[in-house]
């Protein structure tokens, strides 16, 4: 009898585990797996988004993409965004966090001003920055003229060689607050005893930073760089809101090109092919980075 009771209890426990796991599995399948399979399937067909019939063309969408100059421009811009996202907002956020970590007068006001832009939506940031960059009545042109640097006035969003970097600068003003917040919180976990001991031994500030502070901030750095890398792959709002990929398709990234091809030109299969390419690029770049950085966390802990 006790054996039967124990066996029945184990069976009920297994059913309970299965019931609790079923909902997450169903949600994961519906939200991630099904759209992924649907997109890959669509990328192998020609479809205008309205016709009930899909026309099988195999890898025709991919071969046409690889012959499209716009695709390679967008892919190159994504890599530019990746380098920018990993370096600029991270460095500025860390520098500001180190500056305000000291007992600076009015630090609370500065913290609010630094983080406030990050609370804005990307489309609001795009509208604001477009007004600043306006070649006829923009603030940037007025400021450069007022301080005697009129020679530097440019059509910031109209020059194919400058437009991507102008949008990146807008992103820097917006995203620095995020990395600043994480680094400022991370500095609170750095043991002050180590820093005070180094100061007593006569260590210079830059030595203290490289030997003590920055290694202690490595877990925070991994989080910041990981999120920045993902953001670089899925950048869309700022580019779409400021230039819609122009001028002459020079500021397109893969996400905006996918939107243009799918919903402006009604080439849904080709747009799905761009989405698949974007997913593959993101996996190739982000996953090895996450694995490598996770191992570095273990090294820091040891």
ZAVEX-562164 format. One line per 2 residues: number of its first residue (from 1); their letters; for each residue x, y, z of C-alpha. Coordinates in nm, 4 decimals. Layout:
# residues N
NUM	a	X Y Z; ...;
# end
This chain:
# residues 302
1	xx	0.0000 0.0000 0.0000; 0.2701 0.2603 0.0866;
3	xx	0.4396 0.1822 -0.2455; 0.1191 0.2550 -0.4374;
5	xx	0.0713 0.5813 -0.2461; 0.4272 0.6903 -0.3220;
7	xx	0.3888 0.5944 -0.6880; 0.0629 0.7924 -0.7138;
9	xx	0.2289 1.0915 -0.5478; 0.5153 1.0838 -0.7987;
11	xx	0.2715 1.0698 -1.0887; 0.0744 1.3673 -0.9552;
13	xx	0.4007 1.5569 -0.9089; 0.5028 1.4883 -1.2687;
15	xx	0.1638 1.6039 -1.3956; 0.1961 1.9190 -1.1867;
17	xx	0.5423 1.9902 -1.3327; 0.4088 1.9285 -1.6829;
19	xx	0.1150 2.1625 -1.6237; 0.3415 2.4422 -1.4989;
21	xx	0.5817 2.3975 -1.7926; 0.3105 2.3746 -2.0562;
23	xx	0.2131 2.7420 -2.0524; 0.5698 2.8794 -2.0956;
25	xx	0.6368 2.6259 -2.3719; 0.3154 2.7200 -2.5527;
27	xx	0.3887 3.0934 -2.5184; 0.7483 3.0498 -2.6348;
29	xx	0.6331 2.8495 -2.9348; 0.3621 3.1006 -3.0250;
31	xx	0.5744 3.4123 -2.9760; 0.9161 3.2964 -3.1010;
33	xx	0.9193 2.9616 -3.2774; 0.6104 3.0041 -3.4960;
35	xx	0.7033 3.3557 -3.6239; 1.0556 3.2323 -3.6947;
37	xx	0.9359 2.9343 -3.8982; 0.6745 3.1537 -4.0706;
39	xx	0.9374 3.4124 -4.1698; 1.1800 3.1530 -4.3015;
41	xx	0.9009 2.9909 -4.5037; 0.7890 3.3274 -4.6408;
43	xx	1.1445 3.4123 -4.7435; 1.1375 3.1166 -4.9809;
45	xx	0.8292 3.2477 -5.1600; 0.7243 3.5477 -5.3658;
47	xx	0.4259 3.7239 -5.2090; 0.2836 4.0748 -5.2381;
49	xx	0.1162 4.0681 -4.8969; -0.2379 4.0607 -5.0366;
51	xx	-0.2657 3.7697 -5.2764; -0.3912 3.4439 -5.1182;
53	xx	-0.1265 3.2482 -5.3097; 0.2430 3.2244 -5.2334;
55	xx	0.4739 3.1457 -5.5247; 0.7646 2.9164 -5.4432;
57	xx	1.0960 3.0579 -5.5655; 1.3402 2.8830 -5.3329;
59	xx	1.6450 3.0979 -5.2591; 1.5536 3.3533 -5.5266;
61	xx	1.4903 3.6267 -5.2691; 1.8332 3.5737 -5.1161;
63	xx	2.0179 3.5747 -5.4478; 1.8445 3.8986 -5.5481;
65	xx	1.9391 4.0530 -5.2156; 2.3056 3.9699 -5.2596;
67	xx	2.2958 4.1513 -5.5941; 2.1276 4.4570 -5.4392;
69	xx	2.3619 4.7418 -5.3464; 2.1103 4.8692 -5.0903;
71	xx	2.1408 4.5441 -4.8941; 2.5175 4.5736 -4.8619;
73	xx	2.4897 4.9426 -4.7671; 2.2393 4.8544 -4.4942;
75	xx	2.4549 4.5666 -4.3697; 2.7605 4.7935 -4.3570;
77	xx	2.5629 5.0537 -4.1633; 2.4595 4.7884 -3.9118;
79	xx	2.8252 4.7105 -3.8485; 2.8982 5.0817 -3.8104;
81	xx	2.6177 5.1027 -3.5581; 2.7624 4.8007 -3.3774;
83	xx	3.1034 4.9620 -3.3348; 2.9449 5.2899 -3.2299;
85	xx	2.7063 5.1319 -2.9785; 2.9818 4.9273 -2.8173;
87	xx	3.2208 5.2194 -2.7796; 3.0600 5.5628 -2.7583;
89	xx	2.7591 5.5386 -2.5201; 2.9518 5.2929 -2.3024;
91	xx	3.2566 5.5186 -2.2689; 3.0536 5.8361 -2.2090;
93	xx	2.8267 5.6642 -1.9576; 3.1243 5.5281 -1.7640;
95	xx	3.3024 5.8646 -1.7669; 2.9950 6.0479 -1.6376;
97	xx	2.9337 5.7833 -1.3712; 3.2925 5.8159 -1.2463;
99	xx	3.2628 6.1941 -1.2429; 2.9362 6.2020 -1.0506;
101	xx	3.0358 5.9203 -0.8165; 3.2465 6.1722 -0.6271;
103	xx	3.0803 6.4144 -0.3902; 3.0092 6.6664 -0.6638;
105	xx	2.7862 6.9560 -0.5689; 2.4482 6.9345 -0.7382;
107	xx	2.5116 6.5754 -0.8502; 2.1438 6.4867 -0.8182;
109	xx	2.0469 6.7467 -1.0775; 2.3181 6.6283 -1.3167;
111	xx	2.2071 6.2653 -1.2808; 1.8521 6.3621 -1.3714;
113	xx	1.9633 6.5653 -1.6722; 2.1833 6.2813 -1.8004;
115	xx	1.9193 6.0114 -1.7649; 1.6204 6.2221 -1.8741;
117	xx	1.6782 6.1847 -2.2530; 1.6625 5.8052 -2.2202;
119	xx	1.3033 5.8315 -2.0957; 1.1971 5.9772 -2.4312;
121	xx	1.0624 5.7527 -2.7055; 1.2894 5.7048 -3.0100;
123	xx	1.0387 5.8729 -3.2407; 1.0295 6.1798 -3.0139;
125	xx	1.4093 6.1884 -3.0173; 1.4058 6.1612 -3.3978;
127	xx	1.1625 6.4533 -3.4329; 1.3657 6.6661 -3.1912;
129	xx	1.6953 6.5943 -3.3629; 1.5515 6.6558 -3.7090;
131	xx	1.4569 7.0031 -3.5903; 1.8108 7.0597 -3.4604;
133	xx	1.9651 6.9423 -3.7890; 1.7309 7.1447 -4.0117;
135	xx	1.9595 7.3176 -4.2659; 1.7505 7.6367 -4.2827;
137	xx	1.6287 7.6950 -3.9263; 1.7990 7.4299 -3.7172;
139	xx	1.9689 7.5011 -3.3863; 2.2934 7.3365 -3.4977;
141	xx	2.3359 7.5801 -3.7861; 2.2483 7.8809 -3.5689;
143	xx	2.4937 7.7818 -3.2967; 2.7790 7.7201 -3.5405;
145	xx	2.7137 8.0549 -3.7052; 2.6929 8.2385 -3.3722;
147	xx	3.0292 8.1094 -3.2479; 3.2074 8.1830 -3.5732;
149	xx	3.2196 7.8286 -3.7084; 2.9952 7.8858 -4.0051;
151	xx	3.2394 7.6960 -4.2248; 3.1355 7.3782 -4.0434;
153	xx	2.7684 7.4170 -4.1296; 2.6448 7.1147 -4.3211;
155	xx	2.3283 6.9535 -4.4459; 2.3683 6.6922 -4.1755;
157	xx	2.0817 6.4690 -4.2863; 2.1131 6.5416 -4.6586;
159	xx	2.4745 6.4407 -4.7136; 2.5128 6.0643 -4.7813;
161	xx	2.8603 6.0705 -4.6257; 2.7440 6.2349 -4.3008;
163	xx	2.3882 6.1204 -4.2444; 2.4613 5.7926 -4.0622;
165	xx	2.7072 5.9597 -3.8258; 2.4614 6.2429 -3.7598;
167	xx	2.1990 5.9895 -3.6560; 2.4564 5.8122 -3.4390;
169	xx	2.5316 6.1383 -3.2606; 2.1608 6.1737 -3.1888;
171	xx	2.1640 5.8224 -3.0444; 2.4625 5.9084 -2.8251;
173	xx	2.2710 6.1938 -2.6603; 1.9802 5.9566 -2.6026;
175	xx	2.1482 5.6322 -2.4919; 2.4292 5.7573 -2.2719;
177	xx	2.1836 5.7826 -1.9828; 2.1257 5.4065 -1.9865;
179	xx	2.4910 5.3073 -1.9568; 2.5423 5.5887 -1.7048;
181	xx	2.2679 5.4495 -1.4811; 2.4096 5.0956 -1.4856;
183	xx	2.7652 5.2085 -1.4242; 2.6616 5.4444 -1.1470;
185	xx	2.4803 5.1580 -0.9744; 2.7824 4.9317 -1.0321;
187	xx	3.0174 5.1802 -0.8679; 2.8161 5.1461 -0.5484;
189	xx	2.9242 4.7820 -0.5264; 3.2968 4.8573 -0.5552;
191	xx	3.4567 4.8064 -0.2080; 3.5882 5.1384 -0.0887;
193	xx	3.8436 4.9632 0.1325; 4.0428 4.8580 -0.1748;
195	xx	4.0450 5.2106 -0.3132; 4.1422 5.3661 0.0205;
197	xx	4.4243 5.1134 0.0630; 4.5551 5.1934 -0.2856;
199	xx	4.5396 5.5660 -0.2114; 4.7369 5.5142 0.1090;
201	xx	5.0000 5.3261 -0.0907; 5.0254 5.6277 -0.3217;
203	xx	4.8577 5.4803 -0.6296; 4.7556 5.7343 -0.8923;
205	xx	4.3877 5.7727 -0.9875; 4.4291 5.6119 -1.3290;
207	xx	4.6079 5.3131 -1.1716; 4.3236 5.2738 -0.9214;
209	xx	4.0749 5.2816 -1.2059; 4.2481 5.0210 -1.4245;
211	xx	4.3574 4.7881 -1.1435; 4.0595 4.8081 -0.9057;
213	xx	3.7535 5.0001 -1.0257; 3.7222 4.8774 -1.3831;
215	xx	3.7787 4.5059 -1.3055; 3.5089 4.5329 -1.0375;
217	xx	3.2772 4.6864 -1.2976; 3.3328 4.4038 -1.5461;
219	xx	2.9936 4.2359 -1.4833; 2.8230 4.5714 -1.5428;
221	xx	3.0294 4.6222 -1.8583; 2.9178 4.2849 -1.9907;
223	xx	2.5537 4.3817 -1.9450; 2.6020 4.7229 -2.1072;
225	xx	2.7950 4.5867 -2.4060; 2.5568 4.2950 -2.4544;
227	xx	2.2495 4.5181 -2.4653; 2.4327 4.7698 -2.6847;
229	xx	2.5246 4.4980 -2.9336; 2.1660 4.3796 -2.9542;
231	xx	2.0419 4.7372 -2.9955; 2.2861 4.7898 -3.2829;
233	xx	2.1359 4.4944 -3.4693; 1.7750 4.6061 -3.4225;
235	xx	1.8164 4.9820 -3.4670; 1.5132 5.1122 -3.6540;
237	xx	1.3218 5.3974 -3.4909; 1.5803 5.6742 -3.5147;
239	xx	1.6758 5.5984 -3.8744; 1.3149 5.5634 -3.9862;
241	xx	1.2061 5.8742 -3.7984; 1.4919 6.0949 -3.9167;
243	xx	1.5656 5.9899 -4.2756; 1.3598 5.6820 -4.3698;
245	xx	1.6841 5.5404 -4.5056; 1.7716 5.8398 -4.7214;
247	xx	1.9241 6.0261 -4.8834; 1.9777 5.7879 -5.1741;
249	xx	1.9366 5.4872 -4.9410; 2.2623 5.5801 -4.7696;
251	xx	2.1388 5.5577 -4.4086; 1.9406 5.2346 -4.4387;
253	xx	2.0005 4.9595 -4.1846; 1.8648 4.6094 -4.2320;
255	xx	1.5532 4.6789 -4.0254; 1.4537 4.9916 -4.2192;
257	xx	1.5346 4.8224 -4.5504; 1.3141 4.5317 -4.4487;
259	xx	1.0292 4.7737 -4.3701; 1.0755 4.9568 -4.7005;
261	xx	1.0830 4.6387 -4.9082; 0.7913 4.4749 -4.7250;
263	xx	0.5468 4.7586 -4.6659; 0.6433 5.0207 -4.9237;
265	xx	0.7200 4.7936 -5.2178; 0.4982 4.4999 -5.1103;
267	xx	0.7718 4.2406 -5.1587; 0.6953 4.0430 -4.8451;
269	xx	0.9068 3.7415 -4.9342; 1.2114 3.9545 -4.9975;
271	xx	1.1488 4.1469 -4.6755; 1.1324 3.8171 -4.4869;
273	xx	1.4665 3.7209 -4.6432; 1.6175 4.0427 -4.5049;
275	xx	1.4733 3.9579 -4.1624; 1.6323 3.6123 -4.1755;
277	xx	1.9672 3.7638 -4.2753; 1.9412 4.0096 -3.9862;
279	xx	1.8694 3.7257 -3.7445; 2.1692 3.5282 -3.8691;
281	xx	2.4015 3.8288 -3.8425; 2.2770 3.9007 -3.4901;
283	xx	2.3319 3.5399 -3.3847; 2.6798 3.5260 -3.5357;
285	xx	2.7819 3.8473 -3.3591; 2.5944 3.8466 -3.0308;
287	xx	2.5946 3.4800 -2.9225; 2.9755 3.4276 -2.9277;
289	xx	3.0132 3.7568 -2.7452; 2.7679 3.6546 -2.4732;
291	xx	2.9387 3.3164 -2.4299; 3.2838 3.4752 -2.4117;
293	xx	3.1827 3.7508 -2.1736; 2.9995 3.5050 -1.9483;
295	xx	3.3231 3.3102 -1.9087; 3.4986 3.6340 -1.8184;
297	xx	3.2474 3.6885 -1.5370; 3.3493 3.3548 -1.3900;
299	xx	3.7171 3.4586 -1.4152; 3.6417 3.7831 -1.2294;
301	xx	3.4535 3.5970 -0.9566; 3.7417 3.3554 -0.9079;
# end
